[in-house]
Amino acid sequence: MYLNSIWNKNFVLLCIANLMLFMSMQLLLPTLPLYIIDIGGSKQDVGYIMGAYTLGATLMRFLAGWLVDNYGRKKNIIIGLALMLAITVLYSIFKTVSTVMIIRVMHGMTFGLVSTAIGTMVADVLPPARMGEGIGYFGLASTLSMALAPMVGLWVYAFSGHTVLFIWVSILTGLTLFSGIAVRNPIDFEIKKEKQATGAGWNGVLEKTAFLPASVSFFIALIYSSIIYFIALHAAELGIANIGAFFAITSLTMLIVRPISGKVADGEKSDWIIITGFITILTSLIFIALLPNYLALLIAGGIFGIGFSCLLPTLQAMAVRHAPAHRRGAATGTYFMAFDLGLGLGA
């Protein structure tokens, strides 16, 4: 039975787990391209390797939703995080472009499984009428990581090197595992009673009720990847050293807007939220392309944060709201699979 309040123990633990998970991921987004260049890679290698992560995540999404629906949310969280922790240790051991490529694929696959399981469990513990609002608050964890992790990652890499950076990634992954173990998902046993035979093939791994919001998220991810993966290199070519402020301003506006947009989207104005998101993202891209200076990049970061905050919680809530309880894993996997595919192709 759903509670009227979205703030329960499970939800808080899942928000903490999400924060640690995305912190571990965001530490590497702006720094791994620099590391790849340092070990002899090219800018083309940067694109391939960063894309390899999302390729691995996308491949796992095909199975993640089915695994989560059929074998339980928590079990997949624990197994996925244990594997992820082992994989993060490999960054410090293997230091060639080809091995980093393989590690990124495996890292992406474990992230695809864990994030699908956590996202599904969040949908389980939220009341349907407040799904958008709850997902908006849940997304603040990843937003906060965007504000902190890129700056921290760039600082650690500059002053302590890649080994210390990879140690921090492993520590954060371990904290995510600890939070995941503490979560209790009350709906797993109910799903076993409700499951119906979905068969093999596309019908088993994809959820048709999530197709429309998932397709929109694909195009948003194309845009997002071009910014998040290459903004540091773009700034370096312009002679701008401290691009970490771009991530900070983007995250600040997301922290402010995301809970509001999610709450509004639960009402009858979700269309307006989506339109606002598209307009603001377009505006931010114009600033980046036509006004290549430090102030313009900071303004673009703030505007982009508004657009991203309008679109993500609204689309994710739409993807899972109408899916049956025993198919929420497939719905979440379908949504994130489209988003990850956009990230990979964009890179």
C-alpha positions in Angstrom: 0.0 0.0 0.0 1.3 3.5 -0.9 1.9 6.1 1.6 0.9 9.7 1.0 4.3 11.0 2.0 7.2 10.4 -0.3 9.7 10.7 2.6 10.2 7.3 4.0 13.3 5.3 5.1 13.6 3.5 1.8 13.3 6.6 -0.3 16.0 8.4 1.7 18.4 5.5 1.5 17.8 5.3 -2.3 18.5 9.0 -2.6 21.8 8.5 -0.7 22.7 5.5 -2.9 21.9 7.5 -6.0 24.1 10.4 -4.8 27.1 8.1 -4.2 26.6 6.2 -7.4 26.5 9.4 -9.5 29.3 11.0 -7.6 31.5 8.0 -8.6 30.4 8.3 -12.2 30.7 12.2 -12.4 34.2 12.2 -11.0 35.3 10.5 -14.2 33.3 12.4 -16.8 35.5 15.5 -17.0 38.8 13.9 -15.8 38.9 10.7 -17.8 39.3 12.5 -21.1 42.3 14.3 -19.6 43.7 11.0 -18.4 43.3 9.4 -21.8 45.2 12.2 -23.4 47.9 11.8 -20.7 48.4 8.1 -21.4 48.9 8.7 -25.1 45.3 8.7 -26.5 43.8 11.1 -29.0 40.7 13.2 -28.9 39.1 10.5 -31.1 40.0 8.0 -28.5 38.3 10.1 -25.9 35.1 10.0 -27.9 35.3 6.2 -28.3 36.2 5.5 -24.7 33.5 7.8 -23.2 31.0 6.3 -25.7 32.1 2.8 -24.6 30.7 3.4 -21.1 27.3 4.3 -22.4 27.5 1.4 -24.9 28.0 -1.0 -22.1 25.1 0.6 -20.1 22.9 0.5 -23.1 23.6 -3.2 -23.8 22.8 -4.0 -20.2 19.6 -2.1 -20.3 18.2 -4.8 -22.7 18.4 -7.3 -19.9 18.4 -5.1 -16.7 14.7 -4.4 -16.7 13.9 -8.1 -17.2 16.4 -9.1 -14.5 14.9 -6.5 -12.0 11.3 -7.6 -12.7 12.0 -11.3 -12.5 14.7 -11.6 -9.8 14.0 -8.6 -7.5 15.3 -5.1 -7.2 17.6 -5.4 -4.2 19.3 -8.5 -5.3 20.3 -6.9 -8.6 21.5 -3.7 -6.8 23.8 -5.7 -4.5 25.2 -8.0 -7.2 25.7 -5.1 -9.6 27.4 -2.8 -7.1 29.7 -5.7 -5.9 30.8 -6.2 -9.5 31.1 -2.4 -10.0 33.4 -2.1 -7.0 35.7 -4.8 -8.4 35.8 -3.1 -11.8 36.7 0.4 -10.4 39.8 -1.1 -8.9 41.0 -2.1 -12.4 41.4 1.6 -13.4 44.5 1.8 -11.2 46.0 -1.5 -12.5 45.6 -1.2 -16.3 46.8 2.0 -17.9 46.6 1.7 -21.7 44.0 3.1 -24.1 42.8 -0.4 -25.1 42.4 -1.7 -21.5 40.6 1.5 -20.4 38.2 1.0 -23.2 37.4 -2.6 -22.0 37.1 -1.4 -18.4 34.7 1.4 -19.4 32.4 -1.1 -21.2 32.3 -3.3 -18.1 31.8 -0.2 -15.8 28.9 0.9 -18.0 27.3 -2.5 -17.9 27.2 -2.6 -14.1 26.0 1.0 -14.0 23.2 0.1 -16.4 22.0 -2.8 -14.1 22.3 -0.8 -10.8 20.7 2.4 -12.0 17.8 0.5 -13.5 17.3 -1.4 -10.2 17.5 1.7 -8.1 15.2 3.7 -10.4 12.6 0.9 -10.4 12.7 0.6 -6.6 12.1 4.4 -6.3 9.0 4.1 -8.5 7.9 1.2 -6.2 8.0 3.3 -3.0 6.5 6.5 -4.4 2.7 7.2 -4.5 1.5 7.4 -8.1 0.0 10.8 -7.7 3.3 12.3 -6.6 5.6 10.3 -9.0 6.9 13.3 -10.8 7.6 15.2 -7.5 9.3 12.2 -6.0 11.5 11.5 -9.0 12.4 15.2 -9.0 13.6 15.0 -5.5 15.4 11.7 -6.2 17.1 13.3 -9.2 18.5 16.0 -6.9 21.0 13.4 -5.7 22.5 13.1 -9.2 22.2 16.8 -9.7 24.1 17.5 -6.5 26.8 15.1 -7.7 27.0 17.2 -10.9 27.7 20.2 -8.8 30.4 18.6 -6.7 32.0 15.7 -8.5 33.4 17.4 -11.6 35.0 20.2 -9.6 36.3 17.7 -7.0 37.5 15.3 -9.7 39.4 18.0 -11.7 40.9 19.3 -8.4 42.0 15.8 -7.3 43.4 15.0 -10.7 45.4 18.2 -10.9 46.9 18.0 -7.4 47.0 14.2 -6.5 46.9 12.4 -9.9 44.9 9.7 -11.4 45.6 7.0 -8.7 44.0 9.0 -5.9 41.1 9.8 -8.2 40.4 6.2 -8.9 40.6 5.4 -5.2 37.9 7.9 -4.5 35.8 6.4 -7.2 36.1 3.0 -5.5 35.3 4.4 -2.1 32.1 6.1 -3.4 31.1 2.8 -5.1 31.5 1.0 -1.8 29.3 3.6 0.0 26.7 3.0 -2.6 26.8 -0.7 -1.9 26.4 -0.1 1.8 23.3 2.1 1.3 21.8 -0.5 -1.1 22.2 -3.3 1.5 20.3 -1.2 4.0 17.3 -0.7 1.7 14.2 -2.9 2.1 11.9 -3.1 -0.9 8.4 -4.1 0.2 7.1 -4.7 -3.3 9.4 -7.5 -4.5 7.2 -10.3 -3.0 4.0 -8.7 -4.5 5.5 -8.7 -8.0 6.0 -12.4 -7.9 2.3 -12.8 -7.5 1.4 -10.4 -10.3 3.9 -11.4 -12.9 2.5 -12.7 -16.2 4.4 -14.5 -18.9 5.9 -11.9 -21.2 7.8 -14.4 -23.3 11.2 -13.8 -24.9 12.3 -11.1 -27.3 11.5 -7.5 -27.4 8.2 -7.9 -25.5 10.1 -9.2 -22.5 12.8 -6.6 -22.2 11.0 -3.4 -23.4 7.8 -1.8 -22.1 5.6 -0.2 -24.7 4.1 2.4 -22.3 7.6 3.9 -22.0 8.3 4.3 -25.7 7.3 7.9 -26.2 9.1 9.5 -23.2 12.1 7.2 -23.9 12.3 8.4 -27.5 12.3 12.1 -26.3 15.0 11.3 -23.7 17.2 9.9 -26.5 17.4 13.2 -28.3 18.0 15.1 -25.0 20.9 12.7 -24.3 22.4 13.5 -27.7 22.6 17.1 -26.7 23.8 16.4 -23.1 26.7 14.2 -24.2 28.1 16.8 -26.5 28.3 19.2 -23.6 29.3 17.0 -20.7 32.1 15.1 -22.5 33.7 17.9 -24.4 33.1 21.1 -22.5 36.4 20.8 -20.7 38.3 20.4 -24.0 36.3 23.2 -25.6 37.1 25.5 -22.8 40.8 24.6 -22.9 40.9 25.5 -26.6 39.4 28.9 -25.7 42.0 29.4 -23.0 39.5 29.0 -20.1 41.0 27.1 -17.2 38.3 26.8 -14.6 35.4 25.2 -16.4 34.3 23.6 -13.2 32.2 26.7 -12.6 30.0 25.7 -15.6 29.1 22.4 -13.8 28.4 24.3 -10.6 26.0 26.8 -12.1 24.3 24.1 -14.1 23.7 22.0 -11.0 22.6 25.0 -9.0 19.8 25.8 -11.3 18.9 22.1 -11.5 18.7 22.0 -7.7 16.3 24.9 -7.7 14.1 24.0 -10.6 13.9 20.2 -10.5 11.6 19.7 -7.5 9.3 22.5 -8.8 9.1 21.1 -12.3 8.4 17.6 -11.0 5.6 18.8 -8.8 4.1 20.9 -11.6 4.3 17.9 -14.0 2.2 15.8 -11.7 -0.7 18.2 -12.5 -2.1 19.1 -15.8 0.8 21.2 -17.1 3.4 18.6 -18.1 3.2 19.7 -21.7 4.2 23.2 -20.7 7.1 21.9 -18.6 8.4 19.9 -21.6 8.1 22.9 -24.0 9.9 25.1 -21.5 12.7 22.5 -21.3 13.2 22.4 -25.1 13.3 26.2 -25.4 15.8 26.7 -22.6 18.1 24.0 -23.9 18.1 25.5 -27.4 18.9 28.9 -25.9 21.9 27.4 -24.0 23.3 25.8 -27.1 23.1 29.1 -29.0 25.1 30.8 -26.2 27.8 28.0 -26.3 28.1 28.1 -30.1 27.9 31.8 -30.9 29.3 33.4 -27.8 32.5 31.4 -26.9 33.7 33.3 -23.9 33.7 32.5 -20.1 30.7 34.6 -19.2 28.6 33.1 -22.0 29.5 29.6 -21.0 28.4 30.3 -17.4 25.1 31.7 -18.5 24.6 28.8 -20.9 25.3 26.4 -18.0 22.6 28.0 -15.9 20.0 28.0 -18.8 20.9 24.4 -19.6 20.3 23.4 -16.0 16.8 24.8 -16.2 15.9 22.9 -19.4 17.4 19.7 -18.2 15.5 19.9 -14.9 12.2 20.5 -16.7 12.6 17.5 -19.0 14.2 14.7 -17.0 11.8 14.1 -14.0 8.8 14.7 -16.3 9.9 12.2 -18.9 11.0 9.6 -16.3 7.7 9.8 -14.4 5.8 9.4 -17.7 7.8 6.3 -18.5 6.9 4.4 -15.3 3.6 5.9 -14.2 1.4 3.8 -16.5 3.4 0.6 -16.4 2.1 -2.4 -14.4 4.0 -2.9 -11.1 5.6 -6.1 -12.4 6.8 -4.3 -15.5 8.3 -1.2 -13.9 11.8 -2.6 -14.3 11.2 -3.0 -18.0 9.8 0.5 -18.2 12.7 2.0 -16.3 15.2 0.0 -18.5 13.5 1.2 -21.7 13.7 4.8 -20.6 17.3 4.7 -19.5 18.3 2.5 -22.5 17.1 5.3 -24.8 18.9 7.9 -22.8 22.2 5.9 -22.7 22.0 5.2 -26.4 21.8 9.0 -27.0 24.8 9.5 -24.7 26.8 6.9 -26.6 26.0 8.2 -30.1 26.5 11.8 -29.0 30.0 11.0 -27.8 
